[in-house]
Amino acid sequence: MTGGGRNLRITGPTPLPPATLDALRRPMVSHRSEEFRSLLSGVVRSLRPAFGTAEAAILPFTASGTGGLEAAILNTVAPGERVLSIRCGHFGERFAEIAAHYGLEVVALETPWGRATDPEALRRWLRTAPVARAALLTHNETSTGVLEPVGEVAAVLRRERPEMLLLVDGVSSVGAVEVEMDSRGLDVVVTASQKALMAPPGLALVAAGPRALEAAARHPARPYYLDFARMRAATEEGTTTYTPAISVVFALAASLERLGSQGLPRVFEHHRRLASRCREVLAAVGLRPFADPLHASPTVTAMLTPAGVSASWLRRRLEEEASVFVSQGRGAFKDSVIRIGHLGFVDGDDVEGLLGAFRAVLREEVATG
Ligand SMILES: *Cc1c(COP(=O)(O)O)cnc(C)c1O
């Protein structure tokens, strides 16, 4: 068990490995010191394989993941321009909401919750969709447990709209699922410290590729704090524009060391295995997969609760009976979907413990209900 008695299986924040917890006790240093510069440079280097990039600038903003999504839009899309929102759930809607908030025109291709974007439907849609600066995509839709076919979506965009940028929310994928930013031609990929990267909340990690950096350089009204160009210049000197979440950088360094020593292919396989075990056992106790099984996420499993069982009741009972913490559905599915995060620091015993708790709680429901 990884969580010290508490089985934290929400979709984030995720539990911290022991060495990461220890790193949080490190005394403060100056973020302009040599010690910090070498640490941050190491963190940036170690993040490259998780993003799958040799060429992107990796920009650590002190913010949650949403701050990183906001940065992606504000640096690459100018006021008055349009974005295409390719979405299949809550986080896709949020990404578009940020663009709309800044007055950008948003045109959406919506796929029903629980399904993944169909690349062929996207291709047809793009033939008539209006001209736009960028497309917004959520790699792993945490609200529905769907992993989008990002490689195929990117290939269709490159073919149909080669001039358009592709901005990707990789908050619940980077570090647990193959991203392959360079080979797939993703222009910006955003993640956050508190999910698969096994660090506390506090850092939005933004990988900005050459085309995105070029768009930022030409941008007429870049943001002040979330400026790509200035953060890039700072990271080239091993530091950040303003005081970063230094303790989170310490913790992230420890977790990245762990990821590096395990090797990403093994980590990806570990997550796939846990996800399929979750789906199999939960289906056997009467829950039905919410996500299309062909596109089920390796990091988040979303299941429809059995008829007559409310997700809030189930979530509460799991907490009270077994100290198992899971998430409920979002939006219209708040009380009919249960979501389990099995990303980052999680082992087979955690998942077996969680599944045992589901069995016990649902047996009790059958007995008394
Ligand atoms: C967790 C998450 C976010 C960001 O959430 P923050 O609370 O802002 O860190 C964004 N997108 C996805 C897909 C997520 O899973």
The ligand as an ORCA input file, in Angstrom:
! r2SCAN-3c Opt
* xyz 0 1
  C      -6.651     17.696    -13.130
  C      -6.864     18.142    -14.523
  C      -6.725     19.483    -14.907
  C      -6.227     20.608    -14.060
  O      -6.660     20.785    -12.863
  P      -5.978     21.800    -11.831
  O      -6.860     21.599    -10.658
  O      -6.044     23.153    -12.408
  O      -4.560     21.331    -11.632
  C      -6.862     19.811    -16.238
  N      -7.140     18.886    -17.144
  C      -7.262     17.588    -16.837
  C      -7.523     16.615    -17.928
  C      -7.129     17.170    -15.518
  O      -7.221     15.872    -15.216
*
